[in-house]
C-alpha cells in the first residue's frame, strides 16, 4: 500500500470486460469498499494507494490507464467517505482491484499496480449475533431541550433551519459482519445507495451528486412521512415544503456557477422507500467547460441544508453547540470518483459506524418553525 498526497506513485491501471458474479458482494474483499444501487455497482479488494482528498483528482489523472471501455467507474478510482465537517481532513483509497456492473448487466474488472495478483474472495461470515443491548446516548429530555433551543433561535431570526442528530449505541454478543449487513440492507432498502467503507455502512436514499461527462444530477430530499400514512399530505404540508425548499435552493445555488444549464423543477415529487417517503426534487444540468470532477462537486455542495440547515454557517454553529460529539462521517459525502472525473456521491445517512461487536447509529431531523 502506498500513502501519497501528490504526485502519483508509479501505478498503472488495466481495465477489461469481465463477467461479474451474480452477487457482487462475493467479489468484495473483507475490508473492501462496496457501492450498490438497483442492480448495478462496484466492489473492491486491496489497496494500491491512500490519498488526501484534496490530491485525489490529480493522483488519478496521473495514473497510466489502459481502459478500452471508458465507462463511468472504469479505470483507476478513489473511494471512501469525506466526513461531515466541511474542509476537514479526509483520505480516500485507490483500490488494487475493482469489479463493477452496469445497469445493462455488462461488467468490468480493473487492476491497479500488481496486475498479476488474483482476487481474494472473503471468507463467509460467522454466526450472526443472537443478543443485543441498545442504549440511548441522547435521551428524550435532552432532545426536547435541543429542539426548543433551535426553535428559540428561529423565532429570534438567527436561523431558518437546523438539522440535529441523536445517537443510539448497539452492542451485540458477537462481532457484526459488514457482509451480512450489506446483504440485508440491499434486500430491505430498495432504491437506496447501499455502501460500505472502513466501518461505515448504510443505505442512503439521497444522491448528493452524480457526474457523467458534462451531465450533472442531484436528488435533494427533505420532508418526511411514514409509508402507510397519506403521503399526498406530505406535498401539502407547509412545514415540510419550507424545509424542502431550503435544500433545493441551496443545491441550485452551488451548481449554478459551474453549469451552462440547470433544470430545477418548481415542485417536488414524493418518493416512497421501505419505511418512509420524502419530498424529492431531481435537479439535472450540463456543466460548464472544463467540468469539475464528481469529487470537486461533492465538496462544493456539502454540507447542504438537508444535513446542516440554513443559513449554513449559523446552522452549523447551533448544531455544534448542542450535539455533544462530532458527527465523524455521519451525513457526509460517501462515494467514488474515477480518473476522468466521473463519480457518484451520496450522503451517509441511515447507517452505522461499526467497531467489532459495537455499532453507533445516528438519526437526524430538520428543525424549522
HELIX and SHEET records of a PDB file:
HELIX    1   1 UNK A   24  UNK A   27  5                                   4    
HELIX    2   2 UNK A   53  UNK A   55  5                                   3    
HELIX    3   3 UNK A   56  UNK A   62  1                                   7    
HELIX    4   4 UNK A  140  UNK A  155  1                                  16    
HELIX    5   5 UNK A  178  UNK A  188  1                                  11    
HELIX    6   6 UNK A  232  UNK A  236  1                                   5    
HELIX    7   7 UNK A  238  UNK A  256  1                                  19    
HELIX    8   8 UNK A  294  UNK A  301  1                                   8    
HELIX    9   9 UNK A  312  UNK A  322  1                                  11    
SHEET    1   A 9 UNK A   2  UNK A   4  0                                        
SHEET    2   A 9 UNK A  40  UNK A  52  1                                        
SHEET    3   A 9 UNK A  34  UNK A  37 -1                                        
SHEET    4   A 9 UNK A 193  UNK A 197 -1                                        
SHEET    5   A 9 UNK A 200  UNK A 204 -1                                        
SHEET    6   A 9 UNK A 351  UNK A 355 -1                                        
SHEET    7   A 9 UNK A 358  UNK A 368 -1                                        
SHEET    8   A 9 UNK A 161  UNK A 172 -1                                        
SHEET    9   A 9 UNK A 132  UNK A 136 -1                                        
SHEET    1   B 6 UNK A   2  UNK A   4  0                                        
SHEET    2   B 6 UNK A  40  UNK A  52  1                                        
SHEET    3   B 6 UNK A  91  UNK A 101 -1                                        
SHEET    4   B 6 UNK A 107  UNK A 112 -1                                        
SHEET    5   B 6 UNK A  12  UNK A  17 -1                                        
SHEET    6   B 6 UNK A  64  UNK A  67  1                                        
SHEET    1   C 9 UNK A   2  UNK A   4  0                                        
SHEET    2   C 9 UNK A  40  UNK A  52  1                                        
SHEET    3   C 9 UNK A  34  UNK A  37 -1                                        
SHEET    4   C 9 UNK A 193  UNK A 197 -1                                        
SHEET    5   C 9 UNK A 200  UNK A 204 -1                                        
SHEET    6   C 9 UNK A 351  UNK A 355 -1                                        
SHEET    7   C 9 UNK A 358  UNK A 368 -1                                        
SHEET    8   C 9 UNK A 161  UNK A 172 -1                                        
SHEET    9   C 9 UNK A 309  UNK A 310 -1                                        
SHEET    1   D 7 UNK A  77  UNK A  83  0                                        
SHEET    2   D 7 UNK A 333  UNK A 338 -1                                        
SHEET    3   D 7 UNK A 343  UNK A 347 -1                                        
SHEET    4   D 7 UNK A 207  UNK A 212 -1                                        
SHEET    5   D 7 UNK A 215  UNK A 226 -1                                        
SHEET    6   D 7 UNK A 276  UNK A 287 -1                                        
SHEET    7   D 7 UNK A 259  UNK A 264 -1                                        
SHEET    1   E 7 UNK A  77  UNK A  83  0                                        
SHEET    2   E 7 UNK A 333  UNK A 338 -1                                        
SHEET    3   E 7 UNK A 343  UNK A 347 -1                                        
SHEET    4   E 7 UNK A 207  UNK A 212 -1                                        
SHEET    5   E 7 UNK A 215  UNK A 226 -1                                        
SHEET    6   E 7 UNK A 276  UNK A 287 -1                                        
SHEET    7   E 7 UNK A 269  UNK A 272 -1                                        
END                                                                             
